[in-house]
Amino acid sequence: MVFLEVTADTWLVTGLGFGIVLVLLCLFVYVMKGLGALMQWIEQRLSGKAEVKEETSKAAPVKAEVTAGGADDMAAIAIALHMFYGIHDMEAPRLTIHAHHSTWNEHTFGINNLDR
């Protein structure tokens, strides 16, 4: 009994299948590159139109006022000071891992426990 007989037709089908996959992958690469170039072109066109609108408008310049920082600014300053002074918490050098048992990691439900 022969399960797979290797003939000329077998090599033809294998070669055609491999060739089609290879051609489609190359085509997909070029389509993605083309979409990236299209998005860059659209972004340049939109940013060019925005600059023209800003130049034609006669708006008065706005003065920026210095205000107290928010929570994000305070956190950034605190991290910068912490990094500058180099103060670190001393932690234990030993790593402890506690086993967490649940039905997801239970060995009795595994597929490797087959009855033989």
HUPE-V675776 format. One record per pair of residues at least 24 apart in sequence whose ideal C-beta (glycine too) atoms are under 8 Angstrom apart, sorted by the first residue. I is the first residue (numbers start at 1). GAP is how many residues later the second one is. Records with the same first field share a line. If there is no record, write none. Layout:
# HUPE-V675776
I=GAP  GAP
This chain:
# HUPE-V675776
none
